[in-house]
Amino acid sequence: MYRKFVVAFSLAAVSLSLSACNTVRGFGQDITSVADAVDEET
């Protein structure tokens, strides 16, 4: 459980740093998708 969260968080951090979030709206969508992915894992 904890390992899955750490992996999901790490992947999210990498994807956010590599993706081009040109707007605040785009950043919000990325955060939402990360939250949804974490919810699916739990």
Sequence and secondary structure as in RCSB ss.txt:
>XXXX:A:sequence
MYRKFVVAFSLAAVSLSLSACNTVRGFGQDITSVADAVDEET
>XXXX:A:secstr
 HHHHHHHHHHHHHHHHHS   SHHHHHHHHHHHHHHHHHH 
